[in-house]
Every structure is written in C-alpha cells, then in structure tokens.
C-alpha cells in the first residue's frame, strides 16, 4: 500500500544467522517495517528461506504449508543436548558395524507417517513459553509428539561416522529429531552436523538469492521480489466479473462460480480470486454446500463498476 514494496523473497540463508536475523537485514535494506519469514531455519541450517515483504506477510501461512526438501549430514556416535552440532555433547558411543545397506533398511522404517517429538531446544510452546526457555534453565519438560510425514528418505552417502540423507517431508518436521531418533534406533546416538533446505514447495535453492548478494544490490533489491500471485500459484483460482469483484473486495460473500461447484468431492478450499483484468483481489474460501465464495483475505481496494449500486 502507498507504493510500499510487496512480495516474497527466496533467500539462500547462510549458516550462523537465525531466521529473525535475516528478517532484520531485509527490514533494514528495504525500509519496510512489515517483514516476516515463512518457515524457520536453525542458525546451523542454510538454504531456502522465504521472506515476505509488506502485505505479503498475510500469505505466510500458505508458504509454510509447503512440503520441504532437505539435505542433512548426521554424525553417529554422539548425542548433543540440542540434537545438532551447536549443542554440548552429552553422550558418546561406539559405532556398531554398519553398511550402507544396513542404513538404508533402517531409514525405510522412518519413511511414511511417523510420530516425532520436537527437540527440547525448540520454539514449541509449553504452557505459553518456548521449550528452549525451559531447556536453557535446565528444566526438563515433556513435549507432546506430533504426526509428520517423510515422503522420501534416501541415503546419499555413508562414511563412518557421517551419513548424508536427502528427505522430502511435511511441514513441521524436525530434522534434528530425526537424527536423534535414528541414533537411538541404531543404539549409538546421533546429531545433525549440517542441514540445507533444498526446496520449500516450488521454491528451489537454485533460484534463491544469497543474502549477501541481496544486500549488495542496495536499492535494486526489489528486482528479486516475487509477486504475491506467483507465490499463491499453487492454489486454485477464479475470476469474477466486475460487479462481483467489487462486492468481494468489500468483504461480501458471493455466489460460488460454476467452475468451483463442479470441484471433485465438493470439499471447501481456499482459492485465489481475480478481477476481470487479472488483478489479484485476495483469497476466498469456497463453501460448495451453500454455493458461496467467502472473502478470507482481501488485498485490493474496492473498485466500483458501472453496474454497482453500492
């Protein structure tokens, strides 16, 4: 609004920075106060970090919901309190004789829907406070396990004590917990030594801009912004006639377009809504049962058509 830059940055996050550090740098570079990320990466991790600028922060939930791809290196034989190399080693064990075939067989057991407990040093809330607050104070808390899905989990290399895996997983999966659980299954412990997010949904690391390169662009940083419509291209879309578009922008429920009435299963879903000129108006929620398109997030101001009475 008011000429403020709006869009999504696909940044290749460097190691050593928190996701909030990256947001702070983008905020300083852009001069835009409203900046946020869509999917936390630990300081040790690198790779795809989606940063929403301006009103694009309103679509972060859709970006966070994407399937993630990671390349992770795990060191077997050592456990740390954080489940990664940034923590303190709390236990060491000798390695059992393991072949690549042995590891591939064990990894199969982690493929599919699994129950996973978040690491003690995580942002998961317990009684309103992040788990890491308790962990730093030396207090033990019991975190509820969650269901996550590992669609693919492949062994890339094995050179004792280090193995490298490539994984495709549901949002909310903790790679640190996977490394810890893998070590427990093998009876020798394990922790993450490096982690790279290769993709978040359709956003690939090959297309990401390194943070230092983005900063070096100075005022030209906006050339790296992706439009909100591109960021939401994975959602189904509808186009409304001028009068209907105007009323949608006012926040009024509209009759569901016929194209959505025939949707398989007739299940409610979120859709991007465009005006007759292809301008993104916002996100609507279809209600096939009542034949309605309900405004959920409206981005564009109302533009009266000649046929509009209000």
N, C-alpha and C positions, 0 to 999 in steps of 0.2 A: 504494500500500500504506500501511497505517496512517493512512488518511484523507488522504494527500497528494494534491493535485490532479493529475489525469491528463487529458491531451487534447491537441488541436492548435489552435494559434492561427494564424489567417490575418491576417498583419500587412502593412499597406501601408508598406514600408520607405522612409524618407526618404533623400534624397541626402546624401552626406557621412559616412555610417556604414558600417562593414563589417558583414557578417552576424554576425560574432562580437560586435561592439558591441551589436547588437540582442539577441542571446542573453544577454549580460551584464546588460542592463537588465531583461529578463524575469526573470532569476535573482534580481536584487535586489528586484524588485517582488513576486515570488511567494514568495520564501524557499525555493524548491525548488532544490536543487543540480543535479539531473539535468535539464538543459535542452539542447536542440540544435536546429539548423536542418536543413531538408531541401532543399538546393539553394542554393548560394552565389550572391549578387548582389554585384557590384563596388561600391565606395563611390559611384561616379558614378550607379549604377542605382537606380531606385525601383520600387515595386510589390510584387506578391505574394511574400512570404517566409513559408514555413510553418515554424513553431517548435513543436517537440514538447516537452511538459512531462511530467516524471515518467517512468513506464514507457512512455509513448507514444514515447519515443526509440527503442524497439525496432522501430517501424514506419517509421522514416525512409527506409529503402531503397525501400519501396513508393511513398512520396510522391515521392522523387527520380526514380523511373522514369516519371513522367508526362510527356506531351507539353507543351511550353511555347509560350506566345504572347507575342510582344514587339512593341513599337513603338519603332523606333530612328531616330535622326537621325544622318546621316553627312555629314561635311564633306569634300568632294572638293578635291583640290589640295594637301593637306598630309598628310605622314606623321609619326607620332609613335612614340617607342620603345615605348610601351605599347599602341599601336593605339587609344587613346582620348584624350579631352581632358585627362586628368590627367597625361599624359606630356609629354616635351620634343619639340618639332618638330625632326625630323632631316632633312627634305627638303620643298621646296616646288616645285610645278609649275604651269604654266599649264593652264587647263582647255581641253579640246577642245570644239568646238561640239556641245552635247548637247541633244536634245529629250526630252520625256517619253517619246515612243515609242522613242527610242534606248535609254533606260534600262530601259524595260520589256522590251525584247528581250534586253538583257544579263542582267537579273535572271532571265529564263527559264532561262539557262544554269546558274544556281546552284540551280534547283529540282530536287528529287529527291534521290537518294543521291549524296553528293559526298565527296571526300577533303579533310580540313581539318587543317591543322597548328595546334596551340594557340599562343597568343601567347607570346613569350619571358617576359613578366611574367605568369605564371600559376602555379597551385598544382600543376600536373602534375609528378610526381616523375621525376627523372633521377638514377640511382644513389643513391636514397634521400633526395634533397634536392629541395625545390620549385624549379622552374625560375626563379622570381623571385629566389632567392638568388644564382644564377649571374649573372642579368641585373644585379642591383644591384652585383655585384662587377666588372662589366664583362667577364665571360667569356661567350663565345658557346657555346651548346650546341645540338646537333641534336635536336629533338623529333620523335618518330615521328608521322606523320599518322594520323588516325583517320577512320573512316567515320561520317558523320552524315547525317541526312535532313531536308531542308527540304520539308515537305509543301505549304506555301504561302509565296510571297514576292511581295508586292504593293507597287507604288509608290503611296504615299499622296499625296505632293506633291513638286514639284521647283522650287526657286527658287535658282538657282546662287549659291553653290557648295553649297547644302544640299539633300539629299533625305531624305525620310522614308519608311521602309518598314515594313510590317507583316508579321510572319513567324510561321509555325506550324512548330515544329521538334522534332526528337527531343532527349531529354535528352543533355547533354554537348556541345551545340552552342555554339561561341564566337561571339557576335555581333561581338566585336572582330575576330576573324579574318575573318569575312565582310566587314566593312567594309574591312579591309586588302586582301583578295583582290579585292574589287570595284574598289578603286582601282588595283590592279596591272593588272587586265584592261583598265581604261579608259586606263591609261598616265599617270595623273595623281596616284596615291596617294589615300588617304582614311583617315579615322579616325572613331570614334564620338564624338559630342558630347553625346548624351543617350540614355538607354535606360530603358524602362519595361516591366516584366513585367506583362502584362495578365491572364495566367492560367497556372496550373500544373495541368494536368488539369482537373478540375471546379471548382477553386478560382478564383474570379474576383476581380479587383481591386475591382469594385463592392461586393463583400461583405466586403472587407478592412477592418480597423480601423487607422487611422493610429496609429503608435507613441505619439505624444504623447497621443492620446485614451485609449489603453490605460493609460498611466501615470497619467493624471488620474483614472481610475476607482478608484485605490487598491485597497482590499480587494475592490472589486466586479469586479476584472479577470476573475474566473473565469466571469462571465456571457458572456465571449467565447470560452470553451473549446468546442471541438467534440469529441464523443465519438470514441473510437478506432473504434467500429463504423461511424460515419459516414465517417471517414477511409478506411476499408477497403471502402466500399460498392461499389467497382469490381471487387472480387474475387468469384468465385462463392462460394456458401455452402452449408453443410449443417447439418442439425440432428440431434443424436444423442439417443437415448433415455437415460434417467438413468444406467443402469449403464455404457453405452458412454461417456457423457460423463465419468463418474468415472474410468474407466480411461484415457481420452485425457488428462485432466488429470494423471494420474500419469506421463505420458510413454510410455504403451504404444501401439504400433501397433494400429489397429482395422480390422475389415473395412470395405472401402470401401462406402459407401451405394449402393444400386442407382441412385439418381439420377445418381451420378458415373460408374458403369460404362457408361452409355449416352452419355457425352460424345462429341461428334463428334471423330473422329481418335484417340480413346483416348490422347491425349498427357498426360503428367504436368503438373500445375498446382498452384498454391497456392490454398487455399480458406480462408475464414473458417469457424470451427466454433462452433456454438451448442449450449447445453443445451436441454432441453425447455421451459424458461421464457424462452428468448430471451436468455439471458446469454451474452456472448461469452467463449468458453473460450480461444481462441487461433487460430493459423494452422496448418493442416495441409498436407501435400503429398501429393497423390494419386499412387498408383502403380497405374494400371489393369492393368499387366501381371501384377502379383501380387495384385491386388484388395485393396490395403491403403491405409489413410489413416495417414500417418506424422506424428506431432506435430513441428512445426518451431519454433513459438514458443508457449508456454503462458502465458496471462495470469492465469487464475483458479485459485485453490487447489482441490484435490480436495474434492468434496462427496459422501460415500458415499451410495448409495441403499440402500433396504431390501433390494434384491436382490444387493448387492455382498458378496462374501466376503472381499475384501481392500481 
